């Protein structure tokens, strides 16, 4: 280990050198990942974000430093990563609002760069002898450490975290190659680093980082970071719908769960000639019960709560035939085509011209029967779904609790 480097007549702290290298590499990678116009706009706020990160890291260190630490020493040394992450994120949020940039897009681009830059900075912690590990027989002795014991073999937890951070950053770069839901890359970084840091805190030997209720400051901050990552993943619920004539398959992914909930509905004609509906959850049949239909006012209120879903894919193919009436077949086909065109136009007006939509209706003048195929993927905001559900439950509860009126 080497706390200082002597370059010509300069005495450069190794910690500051590696932190600077990590910041430079992380920022360079971040601007390379951004579109050109966005990168130019974001570059104006680089100094402000860096200052916010340094201020947040220093303030959290001052808030958690041990009692009796000289203020002059605390001001010159000591930073906390979680405080820097929070301070930089707050200034970055203000910058994104001022520049009218997509916050989630910036977070997704920044996440792998932050992990790689943080990993390089942790190497500086090892050379300075701070953020050291617990004593182990096979550990590394740091004879010139600025903060760690100099004659005790210690676990090189700084190098372990550095390697894990760089590995996480590379994995996030590969993850972000495919198109993901906005916020998912940042959410995965928050979740992964929170778990990583929470576990590594058990192997830290420095007591200056503070503790409360049996957990260190870093572990409490990791729990907050874990909640933020879960919130990013839980922003939307996705649904995939397939309709093939009388068979409907619905796959729901609540809170981005990897295994979708599969619901299948089919309509068949029984021996008595009556139509019968069947509903399955995975492979288990669900008994159908008749329910009172919602009034149009309640349905419209529920739809307003849900708002317009984000259509990820829409493919509609219809074959139409009116038996023994070619003119009616052509007229029906024209009406369906006009309706599908209006639907696609409305979706494109809300989502842009690049929305993945495909709709076609063709007539059948031969013996081929009518058929309908629909394949759609769309997503709802989880907050809207929860709000709609709570609103529906509240109204139904008010109706049950309403006093009965006795007519005399």
Secondary structure, DSSP 8 states (H G I E B T S, - for coil): --SEEEETTEEEEHHHHHHHHHHHHHHHHHHHHS-HHHHHHHHTTHHHHHHHHHHHHHHHHHHHS-TT--HHHHHHS---HHHHHHHHHHHHHHHHHHHT--HHHHHHHHHHHHHHHHHHHHHHHHHHT-S-B-EEEEEE--TT-SSS-SSS-E--HHHHHHHHHHHHHHHHHHHTTS---TTHHHHHHHHHHHHHHHHHGGGB---TT-EETTEEHHHHHHHHHHHHHHHHHTSEEEEEEEEETTEEEEEEEGGG-SS-EEEEEEEEE-TTS-EEEEEEETTEEE---------HHHHHHHHHHH---EEEEEEEEEEE--TT-HHHHHHHHHHHHHHHHHHHHHHHHHH-TT--EEEEEEE--SS---EEEEEEEEEEEHHHHHHHHHHHHHHHHHHHHS------
